[in-house]
Amino acid sequence: MQTEIIQKYNRPVPRYTSYPPANYFGPLTEVDYLRAVEASNQARQNQISFYVHVPFCRHLCHYCGCNSYPMGRMETVQAYVDALHREMDRVAQHIDKSRKISQIHYGGGSPTALPVPMIKELTEHMLSLFPVIDRPEIAIECHPGYLTENDWVALTECGFTRYSLGVQDFREEVLKTSGRRPSLLPMEEILQILRGSGATVNMDFIYGLPKQSIESFRETMRQAAALRPDRLVTFAYAHLPMIFPRQKVLDKAGLPADEEKNGMFEEASRILQEAGYVPVGLDHFVLPEDELAQALAQGRLHRNFQGYCTRRTTAQVYAFGVTGISQLDDIYAQNGRDIQEYISTINEGKLYTARGYRLSAQEKIVREVIEALMCNYQLHWPDLAERLGLTVEEVRQACHYDEGQMREMATDGILTLDGEYLYINTDGRPLVRCVAAALDPLMVNTDKKFSKPI
């Protein structure tokens, strides 16, 4: 991509893992949330997805933008897990017992900071509450820096179907500068253990960190491709020190320029596609037989806070733990962030709902449009209009569609306008967030803080 195009469009915009983004959330009560939970029983897509937020980390990495906290005393960890069990039961009382679980996802923090028996008990509890679909996705994010061979073997006995390994980079110089501990075991040994359980394996990387270059990240991607994980994820580092003060350390170490950062992604994309991987969404690369690749080919890829998914596993999301965000048809609801307050509130028989967002009819339309664009890199206005029961003009009006702005982006090579289709060009994909922001009415005169796409 040309440097002048990057400079023109590389401005802060939402990541659009949800619409509206979480920084638009406001106060929301437990009563509001439980009413939305009960209403979700009648949702068009009413499968169940459970998200469990484990906030603990044995060490906080400098780049981290997650809701993470240093590992506390084991009494606090046990009390937190006990509260998770109680929260699950409290919410489950309001969910129709005939509905089926399609997803369970552990995020954090570092979920594998918990003792494995605790993880197993939590998973078994959730699976005991409702029936499950055929081949549900049960996934966990793993920090390989602290897990022994026995830990990995024990995890394979917890019923997980997918593991996401937070590798970030293979070079110890990069990890040390970023405050990240390298893998305790060779990655080949970990993959052998996990694949022996029949599960799929993601490997997650970050580009744009200090000490990285196009050449170094190219070599990292070659090493990753040689290991042949089922999915590879290349996250662009989002530098927001005004929100996450711990990131200020990385300013001193020096960050790659935008052009070099974009070069890292372009090299990663080239290498992984040459190795047979299919690019999916903003940052995923999957093997051709992966159901995400098949969903993309059919224009049926979806996304929620857990990541990309298919129509088979699409569901209403119910989140447990501090800062967990439930994602229902009409509402987002997020728990508060204080661990002790969470424990005491749940132990009192109440939920810890702190904030959220109720979507208007217009925002539901915009959500459909932006999700289609972000997931499938294309919009077919008549199909969208038909699915929403509206005219093409009504959908475009809801999106604050500006024909002149779209044509300017087409002239700059980011997208192609072809009749009723809008396609994001291959070279323009790193800037898809900018196209989505141009269709987002909330971005008009916004004062919210976001990260740059590159």
KEPAFI-982334 format. One record per atom (N, C-alpha, C): x, y, z. Coordinates in steps of 0.2 Angstrom, whole numbers, padded with zeros to 4 digits, always signed. Example, Ala and Ser with C-alpha at 12.3 -4.5 7.8 and 13.67 -1.06 7.14 Angstrom:
+0066-0028+0039+0062-0022+0039+0066-0016+0039+0064-0011+0035+0068-0005+0036+0064+0000+0039
***
This chain:
+0004-0006+0000+0000+0000+0000+0004+0006+0000+0003+0011-0004+0007+0017-0005+0007+0021+0002+0013+0024+0003+0014+0028+0010+0009+0033+0011+0007+0037+0005+0003+0043+0006-0004+0040+0007-0006+0034+0005-0013+0032+0007-0013+0030+0014-0008+0027+0016-0008+0025+0024-0008+0031+0028-0004+0037+0026-0004+0043+0030-0011+0046+0030-0015+0046+0024-0021+0049+0023-0026+0046+0028-0026+0039+0028-0032+0035+0031-0030+0033+0038-0024+0032+0040-0022+0029+0046-0023+0033+0052-0030+0034+0054-0032+0039+0059-0036+0034+0064-0036+0036+0070-0040+0032+0075-0047+0031+0074-0049+0024+0073-0056+0022+0072-0057+0016+0076-0063+0014+0078-0065+0008+0082-0062+0002+0078-0061-0003+0083-0060-0010+0080-0066-0014+0078-0072-0012+0080-0078-0014+0078-0079-0022+0080-0076-0024+0086-0078-0030+0088-0085-0031+0091-0088-0025+0092-0095-0024+0093-0097-0018+0090-0104-0017+0089-0107-0011+0087-0113-0009+0091-0113-0003+0094-0108+0002+0095-0102-0001+0099-0096+0002+0098-0090+0000+0102-0091+0001+0110-0087-0002+0114-0088-0002+0121-0088+0004+0124-0084+0009+0121-0083+0016+0124-0089+0020+0123-0094+0017+0121-0101+0021+0120-0105+0019+0126-0103+0014+0130-0108+0011+0135-0109+0016+0140-0115+0015+0144-0117+0020+0149-0120+0016+0155-0122+0019+0160-0125+0015+0166-0130+0010+0163-0130+0004+0167-0135-0001+0165-0136-0005+0172-0142-0007+0173-0144-0010+0180-0145-0018+0179-0144-0021+0184-0146-0029+0184-0152-0030+0181-0157-0026+0183-0164-0027+0181-0165-0027+0173-0161-0022+0170-0161-0021+0163-0158-0027+0160-0152-0029+0163-0149-0035+0160-0153-0041+0160-0156-0043+0166-0160-0049+0166-0167-0049+0162-0169-0043+0161-0175-0042+0156-0173-0044+0149-0167-0042+0147-0164-0043+0141-0162-0051+0140-0160-0054+0146-0159-0061+0146-0165-0065+0144-0170-0063+0147-0177-0066+0146-0179-0065+0139-0178-0059+0137-0180-0057+0130-0176-0061+0125-0170-0063+0126-0166-0067+0122-0168-0074+0121-0173-0076+0125-0176-0083+0124-0180-0083+0117-0182-0077+0115-0186-0077+0109-0182-0074+0103-0175-0073+0104-0171-0071+0098-0171-0075+0092-0171-0072+0086-0170-0076+0080-0165-0082+0081-0159-0079+0083-0153-0084+0084-0152-0085+0091-0155-0090+0094-0155-0091+0101-0151-0096+0104-0146-0098+0101-0141-0103+0104-0137-0099+0109-0134-0103+0113-0130-0100+0119-0123-0100+0119-0120-0094+0120-0112-0094+0120-0111-0091+0127-0106-0095+0131-0104-0092+0137-0097-0090+0137-0096-0084+0140-0089-0081+0140-0087-0081+0148-0081-0083+0149-0079-0083+0156-0072-0079+0156-0073-0073+0160-0067-0069+0160-0063-0070+0167-0056-0072+0165-0052-0074+0171-0047-0068+0171-0047-0063+0176-0043-0057+0175-0036-0058+0177-0034-0064+0180-0027-0065+0183-0022-0066+0178-0016-0063+0179-0010-0064+0176-0004-0065+0181+0000-0070+0179+0006-0070+0184+0011-0064+0183+0010-0061+0177+0014-0055+0176+0011-0051+0170+0010-0045+0171+0007-0041+0166+0012-0038+0161+0010-0040+0154+0015-0038+0149+0014-0030+0148+0019-0027+0145+0019-0020+0144+0013-0018+0139+0012-0022+0134+0008-0020+0129+0001-0021+0130-0001-0024+0136-0008-0027+0137-0013-0022+0137-0018-0023+0133-0024-0018+0133-0030-0022+0136-0029-0028+0139-0035-0032+0142-0036-0030+0149-0042-0032+0151-0044-0031+0158-0040-0036+0163-0034-0035+0165-0030-0039+0168-0027-0037+0175-0026-0041+0179-0024-0040+0186-0018-0044+0188-0014-0042+0192-0009-0047+0195-0012-0053+0199-0009-0058+0198-0012-0064+0202-0012-0063+0209-0018-0064+0212-0018-0063+0219-0017-0069+0223-0018-0069+0230-0018-0075+0234-0023-0080+0232-0021-0086+0233-0025-0092+0231-0032-0091+0234-0033-0088+0240-0039-0088+0243-0044-0083+0239-0041-0078+0236-0044-0073+0232-0046-0077+0225-0042-0080+0223-0043-0084+0216-0049-0089+0218-0049-0093+0223-0054-0097+0225-0061-0094+0226-0061-0088+0229-0067-0084+0230-0070-0082+0224-0065-0080+0219-0067-0077+0212-0071-0083+0209-0068-0089+0209-0070-0095+0205-0077-0097+0208-0077-0097+0214-0084-0098+0218-0089-0093+0215-0087-0087+0215-0092-0082+0213-0094-0083+0205-0090-0085+0201-0091-0087+0194-0097-0092+0194-0096-0098+0198-0101-0103+0198-0108-0100+0200-0108-0096+0205-0114-0093+0208-0117-0088+0202-0113-0084+0199-0116-0080+0194-0119-0084+0188-0116-0090+0186-0118-0094+0181-0125-0097+0183-0126-0099+0189-0133-0101+0191-0138-0096+0191-0136-0090+0193-0141-0084+0194-0143-0082+0187-0139-0082+0182-0141-0080+0175-0145-0086+0172-0142-0092+0173-0146-0098+0170-0153-0098+0171-0155-0096+0177-0162-0096+0179-0167-0093+0174-0164-0088+0171-0168-0084+0166-0167-0086+0159-0164-0092+0158-0163-0094+0151-0167-0100+0150-0171-0101+0144-0175-0107+0143-0170-0113+0142-0173-0118+0146-0169-0124+0147-0168-0128+0140-0172-0127+0136-0172-0130+0129-0167-0128+0124-0164-0122+0126-0159-0119+0121-0152-0123+0122-0148-0122+0117-0142-0126+0117-0136-0122+0117-0131-0124+0120-0124-0121+0120-0121-0123+0114-0118-0117+0110-0114-0118+0104-0107-0116+0106-0106-0112+0110-0099-0109+0112-0098-0108+0119-0092-0110+0121-0089-0108+0128-0082-0105+0127-0081-0099+0129-0074-0096+0128-0071-0093+0135-0065-0095+0136-0061-0092+0142-0057-0087+0139-0057-0081+0142-0053-0075+0140-0050-0072+0146-0046-0067+0145-0043-0064+0151-0039-0057+0149-0034-0056+0154-0030-0060+0158-0027-0066+0155-0025-0071+0159-0023-0077+0157-0027-0082+0160-0032-0085+0157-0036-0090+0160-0032-0096+0162-0026-0098+0159-0022-0103+0162-0018-0102+0168-0019-0096+0170-0016-0094+0177-0020-0098+0182-0026-0100+0181-0030-0104+0186-0028-0111+0186-0028-0114+0192-0026-0121+0192-0031-0125+0188-0029-0130+0184-0033-0134+0179-0039-0137+0182-0039-0140+0188-0045-0142+0191-0051-0137+0192-0049-0131+0193-0054-0126+0193-0057-0124+0186-0053-0124+0181-0055-0123+0174-0060-0129+0173-0058-0135+0174-0062-0141+0173-0069-0141+0176-0069-0139+0182-0075-0138+0186-0080-0133+0183-0077-0127+0181-0081-0122+0178-0084-0124+0171-0080-0128+0167-0083-0130+0161-0088-0135+0162-0087-0140+0166-0092-0145+0168-0099-0142+0170-0098-0137+0174-0104-0133+0177-0108-0130+0171-0105-0127+0167-0108-0124+0161-0112-0129+0157-0108-0134+0155-0111-0140+0151-0117-0143+0154-0117-0143+0161-0122-0146+0164-0129-0142+0164-0129-0136+0162-0134-0132+0163-0139-0132+0157-0137-0134+0151-0141-0134+0145-0138-0139+0140-0142-0142+0136-0140-0146+0131-0135-0143+0126-0131-0146+0122-0126-0143+0118-0128-0145+0110-0125-0141+0106-0126-0143+0099-0121-0148+0097-0121-0151+0091-0116-0156+0089-0110-0152+0087-0104-0154+0090-0098-0151+0089-0098-0143+0092-0099-0142+0098-0099-0135+0101-0091-0133+0101-0090-0127+0101-0083-0124+0101-0082-0122+0108-0077-0126+0111-0075-0124+0118-0068-0122+0118-0067-0116+0119-0060-0113+0118-0057-0110+0124-0050-0110+0124-0047-0106+0130-0041-0103+0127-0039-0097+0130-0033-0093+0128-0028-0095+0133-0022-0097+0131-0017-0100+0135-0010-0096+0134-0007-0095+0140+0000-0092+0140+0005-0097+0141+0008-0099+0136+0013-0104+0136+0019-0103+0140+0020-0097+0143+0026-0096+0147+0026-0099+0154+0021-0102+0156+0020-0104+0163+0018-0111+0163+0016-0114+0158+0013-0121+0158+0018-0127+0157+0018-0131+0161+0023-0137+0161+0019-0143+0156+0023-0148+0155+0020-0153+0151+0014-0156+0155+0014-0157+0161+0009-0160+0165+0003-0155+0164+0004-0148+0164-0002-0144+0164-0005-0144+0157-0001-0145+0152-0004-0146+0145-0008-0152+0145-0006-0157+0147-0009-0164+0147-0016-0163+0151-0015-0160+0157-0022-0159+0161-0027-0155+0157-0025-0150+0154-0029-0146+0150-0033-0150+0145-0030-0155+0142-0033-0159+0137-0038-0163+0139-0039-0164+0146-0044-0168+0149-0050-0163+0151-0050-0157+0149-0055-0152+0151-0061-0151+0146-0060-0155+0140-0065-0155+0135-0065-0149+0130-0059-0146+0130-0058-0140+0125-0057-0143+0118-0060-0139+0113-0060-0141+0106-0055-0136+0103-0053-0131+0106-0049-0126+0103-0044-0123+0108-0038-0122+0106-0033-0119+0111-0030-0113+0107-0030-0107+0110-0026-0101+0107-0020-0100+0111-0014-0101+0108-0008-0100+0111-0005-0093+0110-0004-0089+0115-0002-0082+0115+0006-0082+0114+0008-0083+0108+0015-0083+0107+0018-0076+0106+0015-0072+0102+0016-0065+0101+0022-0064+0097+0028-0067+0098+0034-0067+0094+0038-0073+0096+0042-0075+0092+0047-0080+0093+0054-0078+0096+0055-0071+0095+0062-0068+0097+0061-0066+0104+0066-0069+0108+0066-0067+0115+0068-0060+0116+0071-0056+0112+0073-0049+0113+0066-0045+0112+0062-0047+0108+0055-0044+0107+0051-0045+0114+0051-0051+0116+0047-0053+0122+0050-0050+0128+0056-0050+0129+0059-0047+0135+0058-0039+0135+0058-0036+0129+0057-0029+0129+0049-0027+0131+0045-0032+0129+0038-0031+0130+0035-0034+0137+0040-0036+0141+0038-0039+0147+0034-0046+0147+0036-0050+0141+0032-0056+0140+0037-0062+0141+0035-0067+0145+0039-0073+0146+0038-0077+0140+0044-0080+0137+0043-0085+0132+0041-0091+0134+0039-0095+0129+0036-0102+0131+0041-0106+0135+0038-0110+0140+0042-0114+0144+0044-0120+0140+0040-0123+0136+0041-0129+0132+0042-0127+0125+0046-0131+0121+0046-0130+0114+0039-0130+0111+0038-0126+0106+0031-0125+0103+0029-0132+0100+0034-0136+0097+0033-0142+0094+0030-0147+0099+0032-0147+0105+0030-0152+0110+0023-0150+0112+0021-0143+0113+0015-0141+0115+0010-0143+0109+0011-0142+0103+0007-0144+0098+0005-0151+0098+0011-0155+0099+0010-0163+0099+0005-0165+0104+0005-0162+0110+0001-0164+0115-0006-0162+0114-0007-0156+0112-0014-0153+0110-0017-0157+0104-0014-0158+0099-0016-0161+0093-0018-0168+0095-0015-0171+0100-0016-0178+0102-0023-0179+0105-0026-0173+0107-0033-0173+0110-0038-0172+0105-0036-0171+0099-0041-0170+0093-0043-0163+0093-0040-0158+0097-0042-0151+0097-0039-0147+0091-0041-0142+0089-0038-0137+0084-0034-0132+0088-0029-0129+0085-0024-0125+0089-0023-0118+0085-0024-0113+0088-0023-0106+0086-0016-0104+0088-0012-0100+0084-0006-0097+0087-0007-0089+0086-0006-0085+0091-0008-0078+0091-0001-0074+0091-0001-0069+0087+0005-0065+0086+0003-0058+0086+0008-0054+0088+0007-0046+0088+0012-0043+0084+0010-0039+0080+0015-0035+0076+0015-0027+0078+0021-0024+0077+0021-0017+0079+0024-0016+0086+0027-0021+0089+0031-0020+0095+0038-0018+0094+0041-0015+0100+0048-0013+0099+0052-0019+0098+0058-0018+0094+0063-0023+0092+0060-0027+0086+0054-0026+0084+0052-0030+0078+0053-0026+0072+0055-0029+0066+0056-0026+0060+0052-0030+0055+0052-0028+0048+0049-0032+0043+0053-0038+0042+0059-0038+0043+0063-0044+0042+0062-0049+0048+0062-0046+0054+0061-0051+0059+0054-0054+0060+0049-0050+0058+0043-0053+0058+0041-0058+0052+0045-0057+0047+0045-0061+0041+0047-0068+0043+0053-0068+0047+0055-0075+0050+0051-0078+0055+0048-0074+0059+0043-0077+0064+0037-0080+0060+0035-0077+0055+0029-0080+0051+0031-0086+0048+0037-0087+0045+0040-0093+0042+0040-0098+0047+0043-0097+0053+0043-0102+0058+0036-0104+0060+0031-0099+0061+0024-0101+0063+0021-0106+0057+0022-0104+0051+0019-0108+0046+0022-0115+0045+0028-0115+0047+0031-0122+0047+0028-0127+0052+0026-0124+0058+0023-0128+0063+0015-0130+0061+0013-0127+0056+0006-0128+0053+0000-0129+0058-0001-0123+0062-0007-0123+0067-0013-0122+0062-0019-0124+0065-0025-0123+0061-0027-0116+0060-0025-0112+0064-0026-0105+0063-0020-0101+0065-0019-0095+0062-0014-0090+0064-0017-0083+0064-0016-0080+0070-0019-0073+0071-0013-0068+0072-0014-0063+0068-0008-0057+0068-0012-0051+0070-0012-0050+0077-0015-0044+0079-0010-0038+0078-0013-0032+0076-0009-0026+0076-0009-0023+0083-0003-0021+0086-0003-0018+0092-0006-0012+0092-0011-0011+0097-0014-0005+0098-0011-0001+0104-0008+0005+0102-0004+0009+0107-0009+0014+0110-0011+0013+0116-0016+0018+0119-0013+0020+0126-0007+0023+0127-0005+0024+0134-0009+0028+0138-0013+0033+0135-0018+0037+0139-0023+0033+0142-0025+0027+0140-0030+0022+0143-0026+0017+0147-0020+0014+0144-0017+0009+0148-0010+0012+0149-0009+0015+0155-0002+0018+0157+0004+0013+0156+0003+0007+0157+0008+0002+0157+0012+0002+0150+0008+0004+0145+0011+0004+0138+0016+0010+0137+0016+0015+0142+0021+0020+0141+0029+0018+0141+0030+0012+0144+0036+0009+0144+0039+0008+0137+0034+0006+0132+0036+0004+0126+0038+0010+0122+0035+0016+0124+0037+0022+0120+0045+0023+0121+0047+0022+0127+0054+0023+0128+0058+0018+0124+0056+0012+0123+0059+0007+0119+0059+0008+0111+0054+0012+0109+0054+0014+0102+0049+0009+0098+0044+0012+0095+0039+0008+0091+0040+0009+0084+0039+0004+0080+0040+0004+0073+0035+0010+0070+0038+0013+0064+0034+0018+0061+0028+0014+0057+0022+0018+0056+0016+0015+0053+0018+0011+0046+0022+0014+0042+0024+0011+0036+0027+0004+0037+0032+0004+0042+0035-0003+0044+0030-0008+0047+0026-0005+0051+0021-0009+0054+0016-0012+0048+0014-0008+0044+0010-0011+0038+0014-0016+0034+0021-0015+0033+0025-0019+0030+0025-0026+0033+0025-0026+0040+0025-0032+0043+0019-0036+0042+0013-0033+0042+0007-0037+0040+0007-0039+0033+0009-0035+0028+0009-0037+0021+0014-0043+0020+0019-0043+0024+0024-0049+0023+0021-0055+0026+0018-0054+0032+0014-0060+0035+0009-0063+0031+0005-0058+0028+0000-0061+0024+0002-0064+0018+0008-0062+0015+0011-0065+0009+0013-0072+0011+0017-0072+0016+0020-0079+0018+0015-0084+0020+0010-0082+0023+0005-0087+0026+0000-0089+0020-0001-0085+0015-0005-0087+0009-0001-0091+0005+0006-0090+0004+0010-0094+0000+0010-0101+0004+0010-0101+0010+0010-0108+0014+0003-0111+0014-0002-0108+0010-0009-0112+0010-0014-0109+0014-0013-0104+0018-0018-0102+0023-0022-0097+0019-0029-0096+0021-0034-0092+0019-0034-0086+0023-0034-0080+0021-0035-0074+0025-0042-0073+0027-0044-0072+0033-0051-0072+0036-0051-0065+0040-0056-0061+0039-0057-0055+0043-0051-0051+0043-0050-0047+0049-0045-0042+0050-0038-0045+0050-0038-0051+0054-0031-0053+0056-0030-0061+0057-0035-0065+0054-0035-0072+0055-0032-0075+0048-0029-0081+0049-0027-0085+0043-0028-0092+0045-0032-0095+0041-0034-0102+0042-0033-0107+0037-0033-0113+0038-0032-0118+0033-0038-0119+0029-0038-0121+0022-0043-0121+0018-0049-0125+0020-0048-0130+0024-0054-0134+0026-0057-0131+0033-0054-0126+0035-0057-0123+0041-0064-0120+0040-0069-0121+0045-0076-0119+0043-0076-0111+0043-0071-0108+0045-0071-0100+0044-0070-0099+0037-0065-0102+0034-0064-0101+0027-0070-0103+0023-0073-0108+0024-0079-0110+0020-0085-0105+0021-0086-0102+0028-0091-0097+0029-0089-0091+0025-0082-0089+0025-0080-0083+0021-0082-0084+0014-0081-0089+0011-0082-0091+0004-0089-0090+0002-0094-0091+0007-0101-0091+0006-0104-0084+0008-0099-0079+0011-0101-0073+0013-0106-0074+0019-0104-0079+0024-0108-0080+0029-0104-0080+0036-0099-0076+0036-0094-0076+0042-0097-0071+0047-0097-0072+0053-0099-0068+0058-0094-0067+0063-0095-0062+0068-0091-0060+0073-0094-0058+0080-0092-0060+0085-0094-0058+0092-0088-0056+0096-0089-0055+0103-0083-0053+0107-0078-0059+0107-0080-0065+0106-0076-0071+0106-0072-0072+0100-0073-0068+0095-0070-0068+0088-0074-0070+0083-0071-0072+0077-0075-0074+0071-0078-0081+0072-0084-0082+0069-0088-0088+0070-0092-0089+0064-0096-0095+0064-0100-0096+0058-0107-0096+0060-0112-0097+0056-0119-0097+0057-0120-0103+0062-0116-0108+0061-0117-0114+0065-0116-0113+0072-0112-0109+0074-0110-0108+0081-0112-0101+0084-0115-0097+0079-0117-0090+0081-0122-0090+0087-0122-0086+0092-0126-0087+0098-0127-0080+0101-0131-0080+0106-0132-0075+0111-0126-0076+0116-0123-0071+0118-0117-0071+0122-0119-0069+0129-0117-0073+0134-0118-0072+0141-0112-0072+0145-0109-0067+0148-0103-0066+0150-0103-0067+0158-0097-0070+0161-0097-0070+0168-0090-0068+0170-0089-0065+0176-0083-0062+0178-0082-0055+0177-0077-0052+0181-0076-0045+0180-0075-0042+0173-0078-0037+0171-0078-0034+0165-0081-0038+0159-0083-0044+0160-0086-0048+0155-0092-0044+0152-0092-0045+0145-0098-0041+0141-0102-0046+0138-0109-0046+0140-0114-0050+0137-0116-0046+0131-0118-0050+0126-0119-0047+0119-0126-0051+0117-0131-0047+0118-0138-0050+0116-0141-0046+0110-0146-0048+0108-0149-0045+0102-0150-0037+0103-0153-0035+0108-0155-0029+0110-0150-0025+0114-0146-0028+0117-0142-0025+0123-0135-0028+0124-0130-0023+0126-0124-0026+0129-0124-0024+0136-0121-0029+0140-0121-0028+0147-0114-0030+0150-0111-0025+0153-0104-0027+0156-0104-0026+0163-0100-0031+0166-0099-0031+0173-0094-0026+0175-0094-0024+0181-0089-0020+0184-0082-0023+0184-0077-0019+0186-0070-0021+0186-0067-0023+0192-0070-0021+0198-0066-0023+0205-0068-0030+0207-0062-0034+0208-0063-0041+0209-0066-0042+0216-0064-0038+0221-0067-0039+0228-0075-0037+0228-0076-0032+0224-0083-0030+0224-0087-0035+0220-0084-0038+0215-0088-0043+0211-0090-0049+0216-0085-0051+0219-0086-0057+0224-0091-0055+0229-0091-0050+0232-0096-0048+0237-0103-0047+0234-0103-0044+0229-0110-0043+0226-0113-0049+0224-0109-0054+0220-0112-0060+0218-0114-0064+0225-0110-0064+0230-0111-0068+0236-0117-0065+0239-0119-0059+0238-0126-0056+0241-0132-0059+0237-0131-0062+0231-0136-0065+0227-0138-0060+0222-0134-0055+0220-0135-0050+0215-0130-0051+0209-0132-0048+0204-0127-0047+0198-0123-0041+0199-0117-0041+0195-0112-0036+0196-0113-0031+0189-0119-0031+0186-0119-0027+0180-0118-0020+0182-0114-0016+0178-0112-0010+0179-0113-0005+0173-0113-0007+0167-0114-0003+0162-0116-0007+0156-0118-0003+0150-0120-0007+0144-0123-0002+0139-0127-0005+0135-0129-0001+0129-0136-0004+0126-0141+0000+0126-0147-0003+0122-0147+0000+0115-0147-0005+0110-0147-0003+0103-0154+0000+0101-0154+0005+0097-0160+0008+0094-0161+0004+0087-0167+0005+0084-0168+0001+0078-0163+0003+0073-0161+0010+0072-0156+0012+0067-0149+0008+0069-0147+0008+0075-0141+0005+0077-0140-0002+0075-0146-0006+0075-0146-0013+0073-0145-0014+0066-0147-0009+0062-0146-0009+0055-0139-0008+0054-0136-0003+0057-0129-0001+0056-0125-0007+0058-0126-0010+0064-0123-0016+0066-0122-0022+0061-0128-0023+0057-0128-0028+0052-0123-0026+0046-0123-0020+0044-0119-0017+0039-0112-0018+0041-0110-0015+0046-0103-0015+0048-0100-0022+0049-0104-0027+0052-0102-0034+0053-0101-0037+0047-0106-0036+0042-0105-0039+0035-0098-0037+0032-0097-0030+0033-0091-0027+0030-0085-0030+0033-0085-0030+0040-0079-0032+0043-0077-0039+0043-0082-0043+0042-0081-0050+0042-0080-0053+0035-0084-0050+0030-0083-0053+0023-0080-0049+0018-0078-0043+0020-0075-0038+0015-0079-0036+0009-0086-0036+0010-0090-0034+0005-0097-0033+0007-0101-0029+0004-0108-0027+0005-0112-0028-0001-0117-0032-0001-0122-0032-0006-0128-0029-0004-0129-0023-0005-0135-0019-0002-0142-0022-0003-0144-0025-0009-0150-0028-0009-0151-0034-0005-0146-0038-0004-0146-0044+0001-0147-0041+0008-0143-0036+0010-0144-0034+0017-0151-0031+0018-0153-0027+0013-0160-0024+0013-0165-0029+0014-0165-0035+0010-0170-0040+0011-0170-0044+0017-0164-0045+0020-0163-0048+0026-0166-0044+0032-0166-0037+0031-0168-0033+0036-0175-0030+0035-0178-0032+0030-0185-0030+0028-0186-0023+0026-0180-0020+0023-0180-0013+0022-0178-0012+0014-0179-0006+0012-0176-0004+0005-0169-0003+0006-0165-0003+0000-0158-0001+0000-0157+0006+0002-0162+0010+0000-0161+0017+0002-0162+0018+0010-0166+0014+0013-0167+0015+0020-0161+0012+0024-0158+0007+0021-0152+0004+0024-0146+0010+0024-0145+0012+0018-0140+0017+0017-0141+0024+0021-0147+0026+0022-0149+0032+0026-0147+0030+0033-0149+0024+0035-0147+0022+0042-0139+0023+0044-0136+0021+0038-0128+0021+0039-0125+0028+0038-0129+0033+0036-0126+0040+0034-0121+0039+0028-0124+0035+0023-0120+0033+0017-0118+0040+0013-0112+0041+0012-0110+0046+0008-0106+0044+0001-0110+0044-0004-0107+0042-0011-0101+0045-0012-0100+0051-0011-0094+0055-0013-0088+0052-0009-0089+0051-0003-0084+0048+0001-0082+0041-0001-0087+0037-0003-0085+0030-0005-0081+0030-0012-0083+0035-0016-0080+0036-0022-0072+0038-0021-0071+0042-0017-0065+0044-0015-0060+0038-0013-0063+0034-0008-0060+0028-0006-0058+0023-0012-0063+0023-0017-0062+0019-0023-0056+0022-0027-0056+0028-0028-0051+0031-0032-0044+0030-0028-0044+0030-0022-0038+0029-0018-0036+0021-0018-0040+0017-0021-0038+0010-0021-0040+0005-0015-0044+0008-0010-0046+0004-0004-0052+0000-0006-0056+0002-0010-0062-0002-0012-0064-0001-0019-0069-0006-0021-0072-0006-0028-0079-0005-0027-0082-0001-0031-0089+0000-0031-0092-0003-0038-0096-0008-0037-0098-0012-0043-0106-0013-0043-0109-0008-0046-0117-0009-0045-0119-0008-0038-0122-0013-0036-0125-0014-0029-0120-0017-0024-0114-0018-0027-0109-0021-0022-0104-0016-0020-0101-0017-0014-0095-0014-0012-0090-0019-0010-0084-0019-0013-0079-0024-0011-0073-0020-0008-0070-0023-0003-0064-0020+0000-0058-0024-0004-0054-0020-0008-0049-0023-0012-0044-0026-0007-0040-0031-0010-0035-0035-0006-0030-0030-0002-0027-0025-0006-0022-0020-0003-0026-0016+0002-0032-0015+0001-0036-0010+0006-0038-0013+0012-0037-0020+0013-0040-0023+0019-0038-0021+0026-0031-0019+0026-0029-0016+0033-0033-0010+0035-0036-0007+0030-0040+0000+0031-0047-0001+0031-0050-0008+0032-0057-0009+0032-0060-0005+0037-0057-0005+0043-0060-0001+0049-0062+0006+0047-0058+0009+0042-0059+0016+0040-0065+0016+0036-0066+0011+0032-0073+0011+0028-0079+0010+0032-0078+0006+0037-0084+0005+0042-0085+0011+0046-0080+0015+0048-0081+0021+0051-0084+0026+0047-0083+0026+0041-0086+0031+0036-0094+0029+0035-0096+0023+0037-0103+0021+0037-0106+0022+0044-0102+0024+0049-0105+0024+0056-0107+0031+0058-0114+0032+0059-0116+0038+0061-0113+0041+0067-0111+0036+0072-0108+0038+0078-0102+0041+0078-0098+0040+0072-0092+0043+0071-0092+0051+0069-0098+0053+0068-0098+0060+0066-0097+0065+0072-0092+0068+0072-0090+0073+0078-0089+0069+0084-0087+0063+0084-0086+0059+0090-0080+0062+0094-0080+0061+0101-0075+0063+0105-0072+0057+0108-0073+0051+0106-0071+0045+0109-0064+0043+0106-0060+0039+0111-0053+0038+0109-0053+0031+0106-0049+0030+0100-0048+0024+0097-0041+0023+0095-0039+0017+0093-0032+0015+0090-0032+0016+0083-0026+0017+0080-0026+0017+0073-0026+0010+0070-0029+0009+0063-0029+0003+0060-0022+0000+0059-0017+0004+0058-0011+0002+0056-0006+0004+0061
***
